[in-house]
Amino acid sequence: MITEIWLAALIAGLIQLIEHWFPWRMFLGRDLPRLAAYILGVLGFLVPLTWLFVIYQEWVGLIAIWAVVVASGAAVAWAYGVDWVMDRVRRSYEHEEMINAKTRSEQ
């Protein structure tokens, strides 16, 4: 069991290093978006951990960790969505204020 834990930890660490130094900009034409980086980072340790739970048939632990990760990920994605909408609303107000200020200065 200890060997499998060390192997899962080693694989998770290697995945994190590969994801960190992968040439995302060359393949995507830009940096990896932060939310995508979060998802890949979590999957980088969750996949080896899932493998560990599966080989020892720890189904309750596996379900629990995936439930927590999915709920946490959904909360982060929702927060990013709310931030995006709030930013668009703020920009709309700022744009409207600029148009009103320009109109007032022309009068």
Backbone as a ProteinNet text record, in pm:
[ID]
protein_1_A
[PRIMARY]
MITEIWLAALIAGLIQLIEHWFPWRMFLGRDLPRLAAYILGVLGFLVPLTWLFVIYQEWVGLIAIWAVVVASGAAVAWAYGVDWVMDRVRRSYEHEEMINAKTRSEQ
[TERTIARY]
82.6	0	87.1	193.7	282.9	343.8	380.6	439.1	342	216.5	115.7	91.8	95.5	77.6	193.9	315.9	432.1	425.9	382.3	371.1	266.6	151.7	47.5	97.4	169.9	224.5	328.4	413.9	514.5	449.5	351.2	280.9	211.7	146.5	79.7	180	293.6	396.9	448.7	472.2	519.4	415.5	288.8	182.1	182.9	198.5	200.5	317.9	434.3	551	529.1	474.8	448	347.8	239.9	140.2	200.3	288.2	348	436.2	518.3	613.1	566.3	443.8	393	382.1	419.3	415.9	273.6	189.7	50.1	38.6	122.2	113	138.8	229.6	259.9	139.3	68.7	-44.3	-174.4	-192.9	-317.6	-306.8	-184.3	-165.4	-176.8	-193.2	-202.3	-178.3	-170.5	-153.8	-279.5	-262.4	-374.8	-462.9	-594	-681.7	-675.3	-690.4	-674.9	-770	-896.8	-992.6	-951.4	-905.5	-857.1	-733.5	-646.4	-527.4	-567.2	-668.1	-717.5	-769.4	-849.7	-908.5	-799.6	-704.6	-595.6	-510.9	-487.4	-408.8	-476.6	-606.2	-679.8	-684.7	-710.3	-712.4	-575.8	-469.9	-335.1	-307.9	-372.5	-356	-475.1	-591.7	-711.8	-712.7	-659.1	-656.6	-568.8	-444.2	-366.5	-430.9	-492.5	-559.9	-680.3	-753	-865.8	-818.1	-708.4	-650.6	-621	-566.5	-535	-661.9	-765.2	-892	-952.3	-941	-999.6	-926.9	-793.3	-722.6	-745.8	-777.1	-808.6	-958.2	-1036.8	-1183.2	-1241	-1188.7	-1236.8	-1342.5	-1459.3	-1562.4	-1620.5	-1642.2	-1699.3	-1602.3	-1475.1	-1375.3	-1365.4	-1372.4	-1366.2	-1484.9	-1603.4	-1723.4	-1714.8	-1667.6	-1658.3	-1562	-1444.1	-1346.1	-1393.6	-1454.1	-1505.2	-1621.9	-1707.2	-1819.7	-1769	-1669	-1612	-1542.9	-1467.5	-1395.6	-1493.5	-1595.1	-1693	-1769.5	-1812.1	-1882.8	-1793.2	-1668.4	-1574.3	-1548.3	-1529.2	-1506.1	-1625.5	-1744.5	-1865.7	-1876.3	-1841.8	-1845.6	-1746.5	-1626.4	-1526.3	-1572.4	-1623.6	-1671.5	-1787.8	-1878.3	-1990.6	-1939.1	-1841.6	-1786.1	-1720.3	-1648.7	-1589.2	-1698.7	-1807	-1918.4	-1980.4	-2002.3	-2057.7	-1962.6	-1833.8	-1735.3	-1737.4	-1750	-1752.9	-1874.6	-1991.3	-2112.7	-2099.9	-2050	-2034.9	-1936.9	-1831.6	-1735.8	-1801.5	-1883.1	-1951.9	-2050.4	-2120.6	-2214.2	-2137.5	-2026.6	-1944.7	-1894.1	-1845.7	-1796.3	-1908.4	-2026.9	-2141.3	-2173.2	-2174.1	-2198.4	-2089.7	-1964.1	-1854.1	-1865.3	-1902.4	-1919	-2032	-2141.3	-2254.4	-2215.6	-2138.6	-2092.9	-2002.2	-1914.9	-1826.9	-1908.8	-2009.9	-2094.9	-2168.5	-2223	-2294.1	-2200.1	-2078.2	-1981.8	-1944	-1926.4	-1891.5	-2005.9	-2128.1	-2245.6	-2257.4	-2234.8	-2243.2	-2134.7	-2014.9	-1906.1	-1927.9	-2005.9	-2031.9	-2144.3	-2219	-2334.2	-2294.4
-119.8	0	126.3	125	241.4	268.8	163.4	179.3	248	208.5	269	415.6	445.8	584.8	669.8	620	693.5	709.9	605	612.3	715.3	713.8	812.3	953.8	971.2	1102.8	1147.1	1054.9	1085.3	1125.1	1047.8	1078.3	1214.3	1241.7	1370.8	1485.4	1468.9	1573	1594	1485.6	1496.4	1564.2	1529.8	1594.7	1745.1	1784	1926.9	1997.5	1933.7	1993.9	2006.2	1900.6	1904.3	2014.2	2022	2126.7	2265.9	2279.6	2410.8	2456.9	2366.9	2405.8	2372.1	2325	2295.9	2426.5	2426.4	2552.6	2589	2628.3	2659.2	2769.8	2873	2987	2944.1	2849.2	2802.4	2728.7	2650.9	2573.6	2652.9	2744.1	2820.1	2958.9	3005.2	3140.8	3244.5	3200.1	3289	3205.1	3272	3198.1	3117.1	3012.4	2930.1	3012.8	3020.7	3096.6	3041.1	3128.2	3090.1	2978	2985.9	2881.4	2746.5	2746.1	2621.9	2570	2660	2619.5	2556.4	2614.5	2555.5	2413.7	2398.5	2267.6	2165.3	2201.3	2108.3	2076.4	2175.4	2152.9	2055.4	2072.4	1981.7	1841.9	1833.3	1701.5	1634.5	1715.3	1661.7	1580.4	1615.8	1532.3	1440.9	1479.5	1399.6	1269.2	1270.2	1148.1	1039.8	1070.6	967.4	923.9	1017.2	983	893.2	921.2	836.7	695.7	685	553.6	477.8	548.1	486.6	436.4	517.4	476.3	356.5	355.3	245.6	114	114.7	-12.2	-70.5	16.2	-33.8	-39.9	-14.3	-20.7	58.2	178.8	271	362.2	304.3	374.2	493.5	482	593.8	712	683.9	790.4	853.7	770.4	820.5	911.3	866.3	947.8	1077.6	1068.9	1188.4	1291.1	1246.1	1342.8	1405.7	1325.9	1382.2	1476.9	1444.4	1533.3	1668.1	1665	1788.4	1868.5	1801.3	1870.8	1930.6	1855	1906.4	2024.9	2014.9	2126.2	2249.7	2229.3	2341.4	2402.4	2317.5	2366.4	2442.9	2392.8	2462.8	2599.1	2606.5	2735.1	2834.1	2787.9	2875.7	2921.6	2828.7	2864.6	2963.5	2942.3	3034.2	3172.3	3176.5	3304.4	3378.1	3304.4	3366.2	3421.6	3348.3	3396.1	3522.3	3525.8	3645.5	3762.9	3740.2	3847.3	3899.5	3807.9	3849	3937.6	3896.3	3976	4111.6	4113	4239.8	4333.2	4278.1	4358.9	4419.6	4340.4	4392.9	4503.6	4487.8	4591.1	4718	4704	4819.8	4892.1	4815	4876.1	4947.8	4891.3	4954.1	5088.5	5092.2	5218.3	5319.8	5275.1	5366.4	5421.3	5335.9	5379.5	5481.4	5453.9	5546.9	5681	5679.5	5803.6	5882.6	5812.4	5880.7	5947.6	5879.8	5936.9	6058.6	6049.3	6163.2	6279.9	6252.1	6360.6	6427.1	6349.8	6404.8	6491	6442.8	6517.7	6649.6	6646.5	6769.8	6869.3	6819	6911	6972	6907.2	6959.8	7062.9	7067.8	7160.5	7298.2
0	0	0	78.7	84.5	-53.1	-123.7	-257.6	-351.4	-348.2	-435.6	-400.6	-271.3	-229.2	-280.6	-264	-315	-466.1	-535.1	-680.8	-723.2	-656.8	-687.6	-660.5	-550.1	-517	-619.8	-661.1	-762.3	-894.6	-936.1	-1061.5	-1052.1	-938.8	-921.1	-929.3	-865	-871.3	-1012	-1082.7	-1221.5	-1310.7	-1291.4	-1369.5	-1343.7	-1216.3	-1183.9	-1252.1	-1252.5	-1318.3	-1468.6	-1528.9	-1673.7	-1705.9	-1628.5	-1653.4	-1635.1	-1536.8	-1510	-1625.5	-1679.4	-1783.4	-1924.5	-1940.4	-2073.3	-2152.5	-2280	-2357.7	-2402.2	-2305.1	-2334.5	-2438.6	-2427.6	-2519	-2662.9	-2682.1	-2817.3	-2877.3	-2794.6	-2844.7	-2849.3	-2753.9	-2746.7	-2808.2	-2827.8	-2877.6	-2766.8	-2643.6	-2526.9	-2402.8	-2288.8	-2163.2	-2134.5	-2059.2	-2017	-1923.4	-1950.1	-1860.3	-1717.5	-1622.2	-1481.5	-1440.6	-1481.1	-1443.1	-1501.4	-1626.1	-1687.1	-1614.2	-1571.2	-1495.8	-1362.5	-1296.7	-1171.8	-1196	-1301	-1331.1	-1359.1	-1444.2	-1475.8	-1353.2	-1270.6	-1149.6	-1054.3	-1036.2	-948	-1008.6	-1138.4	-1202.6	-1196.5	-1194.9	-1188.4	-1063	-953.4	-833.1	-810.3	-863	-838.3	-917.7	-1038	-1119.2	-1054.3	-1012.8	-943.7	-811.1	-740.7	-616.2	-642.7	-750.5	-789	-818.8	-891.6	-921.8	-792.4	-694	-565.5	-495.1	-493.7	-433.1	-506.2	-638	-716.2	-689.3	-687.4	-668.8	-529.5	-432.1	-298.2	-271.2	-373.7	-367.9	-250.1	-235	-131.6	-194	-220	-297.6	-224	-93.7	-18.7	-18.9	3.9	-0.4	-137.8	-241	-378.7	-409.4	-372	-394.8	-316.1	-193	-108.4	-167.1	-207.3	-258.1	-389.4	-477.8	-602	-576.6	-480.6	-448.1	-398	-310.8	-256.9	-367.1	-451.6	-558.7	-660.3	-698	-795.1	-736	-609.7	-546.6	-537.1	-499.2	-489.9	-627.1	-726.3	-861.9	-916.3	-888.5	-933.1	-865.9	-738.6	-667.8	-728.1	-759.5	-819.8	-958.4	-1039.1	-1172.8	-1162.8	-1069.7	-1050	-1010.5	-918.6	-875.5	-992.7	-1076.9	-1196.7	-1287.8	-1302.1	-1384.5	-1328.7	-1198.9	-1134.4	-1151.5	-1131.1	-1150	-1292.8	-1389.7	-1530.8	-1557.6	-1507.6	-1528	-1459.1	-1337.2	-1264.4	-1335.5	-1393.2	-1467.8	-1591.1	-1659.5	-1778.2	-1741.5	-1631.4	-1585.2	-1550	-1478.8	-1442.4	-1566.9	-1663.3	-1787.2	-1862.4	-1859.4	-1925.4	-1860.9	-1726.5	-1656.6	-1687	-1687.9	-1717.3	-1859.3	-1952.4	-2091.5	-2101.2	-2033.3	-2034	-1973.2	-1864.8	-1801.6	-1895.2	-1969.6	-2064.5	-2175.1	-2224.1	-2329.2	-2274	-2154.2	-2092.5	-2068.7	-2023.1	-1998.4	-2129.7	-2234.8	-2365.5	-2419.4	-2401.2	-2447.6	-2372.8	-2241	-2159.7	-2201.6	-2233.6	-2268.5	-2406.2	-2491.3	-2625.6	-2626.4	-2517.4	-2513.7	-2476.9
[MASK]
+++++++++++++++++++++++++++++++++++++++++++++++++++++++++++++++++++++++++++++++++++++++++++++++++++++++++++

